[in-house]
Amino acid sequence: MTSPVWHPFTQHGLNEPIPLVERAEGAALYTADGRRVVDAISSWWVTTHGHAHPRIMAAITDQAARMDQIIFAGWTHQPAEDLARGLTAIMPPELTRVFYSDSGSTSVEVALKMALGYWANRGEARHRILVTQHSYHGDTIGAMSVGERGVFNQPYGPLLFDVGTLPFPAAGAEQATLDALEAACREAPAAFIVEPLLLGAGGMLIYPPRVLAEMAAICARHDVLFIADEVMTGWGRTGTLLACEQAGVVPDLLCLSKGLTGGSLPLAVTMAREAIYDAHLSQDRARMFFHSSSYTANPIACAAANANLAIWRDEPVLERIAALAERQAARLSALKGVRNPRQIGTVTAMEIADDQGRYLSDRGPRLLAFFRDRDLLLRPLGNTVYVMPPYCIDDADLDRIYSAIAEACAIQADPN
Ligand SMILES: *Cc1c(COP(=O)(O)O)cnc(C)c1O
């Protein structure tokens, strides 16, 4: 009998193989049929230090022995208290408040609701959200609304709310984006949500820190809340703890998830400036922030995140990241026959065919199978191949990834 599992982003009608993974460690997945697969995309961008980091695993075991889950409305627990203090200590000091949820999507929903609540509680009717073209913020209705419209969300289109979309700040066209933002800000929108420096699902598109800084400055000038979705870029992926750091930008609201627990358990936070918290602070219950999910601040997930923070504190994580960036750069520059090779921090990306491969063209799935046959977890976005490995990956595994990409390029160039 076929499995009853309905997998995410999977067309079961194509009957593509779905490997059974039994164990994960470092940069490797071990399958039931005895293969060792190199995880070149950090299991969809979550794993930072490596799978099954001993300190994170130990923290989970330890916490699981004490307390599983408690209500978080009106109650608290030490792992959540410690984590909030730990986060406010390492994130920009202006971000004084920490709100817990469970995924990147919910951290975005929370940020949007906080922005709207801020304006509502101040008695100003500001609802419009500005976004950039090609952005991705998650798959719930609100998060889809602020993301790129396309085949992914067409069936739900009528439910998605209207947003103002700015062109992506492509090289040479940055000013057009900034001008569009300036014009849109004059109409008093509630907030602008961005993926700082690197748009992930939109195709691993990179733009420079000075554009991010200018975007934040325009928003500040017009009193438009600036939301940084660092769900993917956070925790060192772009070379710094936050991508915003490279632009000297402190957002009004910051979304973190994926690497928050080192990629071990689902957890997210939305961090807010005091003014946004203040706008909800009152003797009047009607002005509270109306949001919760059942597993808000799950103690075991918080313990895993506290262990992640301890690793950042005690281990040379940034040095490791800088070294990985260099090792990635050396391999990327040696690759021949790729279009638009690009890199930010630990992430490289390139196109390996000369057409405009779309997500649903068969090139992506063919590449996926090609890499799967070589025991590599690489998941191209259309014809965009990207490498986003856990920071612990060794040279031999990196070499395997890049020689497979080179082989794929050679086949594209000469399909016979
Ligand atoms: C992955 C991602 C999300 C959604 O996170 P989930 O945990 O999958 O809900 C939101 N924003 C960005 C930038 C992401 O990369």
The ligand as an SDF file (V2000), in Angstrom:
LIG
                    3D

 15 15  0  0  0  0  0  0  0  0999 V2000
   11.1200   29.8830    5.1110 C   0  0  0  0  0  0  0  0  0  0  0  0
   10.7490   31.3290    5.1690 C   0  0  0  0  0  0  0  0  0  0  0  0
    9.5540   31.7490    5.7660 C   0  0  0  0  0  0  0  0  0  0  0  0
    8.5210   30.7780    6.2900 C   0  0  0  0  0  0  0  0  0  0  0  0
    8.9920   30.0200    7.3300 O   0  0  0  0  0  0  0  0  0  0  0  0
    8.2220   28.6520    7.7240 P   0  0  0  0  0  0  0  0  0  0  0  0
    8.8840   28.2200    8.9700 O   0  0  0  0  0  0  0  0  0  0  0  0
    8.4330   27.7200    6.5740 O   0  0  0  0  0  0  0  0  0  0  0  0
    6.7910   29.0030    7.9000 O   0  0  0  0  0  0  0  0  0  0  0  0
    9.3110   33.1040    5.8760 C   0  0  0  0  0  0  0  0  0  0  0  0
   10.1830   34.0040    5.3810 N   0  0  0  0  0  0  0  0  0  0  0  0
   11.3260   33.6370    4.7880 C   0  0  0  0  0  0  0  0  0  0  0  0
   12.2540   34.6870    4.2970 C   0  0  0  0  0  0  0  0  0  0  0  0
   11.6410   32.2900    4.6380 C   0  0  0  0  0  0  0  0  0  0  0  0
   12.7600   31.9180    3.9980 O   0  0  0  0  0  0  0  0  0  0  0  0
  1  2  1  0
  2  3  1  0
  2 14  2  0
  3  4  1  0
  3 10  2  0
  4  5  1  0
  5  6  1  0
  6  7  2  0
  6  8  1  0
  6  9  1  0
 10 11  1  0
 11 12  2  0
 12 13  1  0
 12 14  1  0
 14 15  1  0
M  END
$$$$
